[in-house]
């Protein structure tokens, strides 16, 4: 028998198997889990809980026990938001992503040609992240102590001066309002 030229050349394409092997069944010991779904309410609760804990620790890094407290607070604030409760690790990862998004929003806003305020971001969590990063409003300064060497009783001096200051302030407000016709 004579062979034809096509018989002597092997085919260049490799035949594909008829079916692909089935993926392995998911196991609970897998290190890679799908990212959790965060509702807007849970995200807001996370920001609030993290902010409170972060401020109470003097804005230092949270430790595992602190993250657990944050996760517990999120669960308490949103008990029915999702079928599973958030873990400390999930809260930490979500907060890291939120802070990264906040930094990118700040960079984006700074790169705009027209000067705009930071509150012009359309990101729903920008204002709460911005207020968290800026910090709590500073406490009001303590009242000034008025020292009067002519009086021996310092408490009486402060009380007397407070009354005088109130009268002076009232007169200033009254004159600024147009000669006493306004409040």
C-alpha positions in Angstrom: 0.0 0.0 0.0 1.1 3.4 -0.9 0.7 6.2 1.7 -0.6 9.5 0.7 1.3 12.7 1.6 -1.4 13.7 4.1 -1.0 10.4 6.0 2.7 10.9 6.6 2.3 14.4 8.1 1.0 14.3 11.7 -1.9 16.7 12.4 -0.8 20.0 13.8 -3.7 20.5 16.2 -4.0 18.6 19.4 -7.5 17.2 19.9 -9.2 18.7 23.0 -10.8 16.4 25.6 -14.6 16.2 25.3 -15.2 17.5 28.8 -13.2 19.5 31.3 -12.4 18.1 34.7 -14.8 19.2 37.4 -13.4 21.9 39.7 -12.5 20.6 43.2 -15.3 21.0 45.7 -15.0 24.0 48.0 -13.5 23.2 51.3 -13.7 25.0 54.6 -10.0 24.9 55.0 -9.4 27.0 51.9 -7.4 30.2 52.6 -9.0 32.1 49.8 -12.6 33.1 50.6 -14.7 35.4 48.4 -14.8 38.9 49.7 -17.7 39.5 52.0 -20.6 41.6 50.8 -20.9 44.8 52.9 -24.1 46.7 52.9 -24.0 50.6 53.1 -25.3 50.3 56.7 -22.6 47.9 57.7 -20.0 50.1 56.1 -21.2 53.1 58.0 -21.4 51.2 61.2 -17.8 50.0 60.6 -16.6 53.5 60.1 -18.3 54.8 63.2 -17.1 51.8 65.4 -13.6 52.1 64.1 -13.5 55.8 64.6 -14.7 55.5 68.2 -12.1 52.8 69.0 -9.3 54.6 67.1 -9.9 57.8 69.0 -10.1 56.0 72.3 -6.7 54.5 71.7 -5.2 57.9 70.8 -5.3 57.2 67.0 -2.8 54.3 67.3 -3.0 51.0 65.4 -5.7 48.6 66.6 -4.7 45.2 67.9 -6.6 42.0 67.3 -8.7 42.4 70.4 -9.7 45.9 69.4 -10.7 44.7 65.9 -12.9 42.1 67.6 -14.6 44.8 69.6 -15.1 46.8 66.3 -16.6 43.6 64.7 -18.9 43.1 67.7 -20.0 46.7 67.5 -20.8 46.4 63.8 -22.8 43.2 64.5 -24.7 45.0 67.3 -25.5 48.0 65.1 -26.6 45.9 62.1 -27.8 42.5 63.4 -29.9 41.6 60.3 -27.9 43.3 57.6 -26.3 40.1 56.2 -26.6 36.4 56.9 -23.2 36.1 58.5 -21.6 38.4 61.1 -18.5 40.2 60.2 -15.2 39.0 61.6 -12.4 41.1 63.0 -10.3 40.3 60.0 -13.0 41.2 57.6 -13.5 44.5 59.4 -9.7 45.3 59.3 -9.5 44.5 55.6 -12.6 46.6 54.8 -11.2 49.5 56.8 -7.9 49.3 55.0 -9.8 49.4 51.7 -11.9 52.4 52.8 -8.8 54.3 53.9 -7.1 53.5 50.6 -10.2 54.7 48.7 -10.2 57.9 50.8 -6.6 58.7 50.0 -7.2 58.2 46.3 -10.3 60.5 46.5 -8.2 63.1 48.2 -5.5 62.8 45.4 -8.2 63.0 42.8 -9.7 66.1 44.3 -6.3 67.8 44.6 -5.6 67.1 41.0 -8.7 68.9 39.7 -7.9 72.1 37.9 -10.5 74.2 39.7 -10.0 74.5 43.4 -12.8 72.6 45.1 -13.6 71.7 48.6 -12.9 68.2 49.9 -16.6 67.6 50.3 -17.2 67.6 46.5 -16.5 63.9 46.2 -19.4 61.8 45.1 -18.3 58.8 47.1 -21.0 58.1 49.7 -18.6 57.4 52.6 -16.3 60.4 51.8 -17.7 62.8 54.4 -17.6 60.3 57.3 -14.0 59.2 56.3 -12.9 62.8 56.0 -14.3 63.8 59.4 -12.7 60.7 60.9 -9.3 61.4 59.4 -9.4 65.1 60.3 -10.1 64.1 63.9 -12.6 65.3 66.5 -13.1 69.0 66.9 -10.7 70.3 69.4 -12.0 70.8 72.9 -12.8 74.4 73.8 -10.0 76.1 75.7 -10.3 76.3 79.5 -11.6 79.6 80.8 -9.0 82.2 81.5 -8.3 82.8 85.1 -8.4 86.4 86.1 -6.0 87.2 88.9 -6.7 90.3 90.9 -4.1 91.0 93.6 -6.4 93.5 95.4 -8.7 90.7 96.6 -7.8 87.9 99.0 -10.7 85.6 98.0 -10.0 84.5 94.5 -13.4 82.9 94.0 -15.2 86.1 94.7 -13.0 87.9 92.2 -13.9 85.4 89.5 -17.6 85.7 90.3 -17.6 89.5 90.3 -15.6 89.6 87.0 -18.0 87.1 85.3 -20.9 89.4 86.1 -19.1 92.4 84.7 -18.0 90.5 81.6 -21.6 89.5 81.0 -22.8 93.1 81.2 -20.1 94.3 78.9 -20.9 91.6 76.4 -24.6 92.5 76.5 -23.8 96.1 75.9 -21.5 95.2 72.9 -24.2 93.0 71.4 -26.8 95.6 71.9 -24.8 98.4 70.3 -23.8 96.1 67.4 -27.4 95.3 66.7 -28.3 98.9 66.1 -28.6 100.7 69.4 -30.6 98.3 71.3 -33.5 97.6 68.9 -32.4 94.0 68.2 -31.6 91.0 70.3 
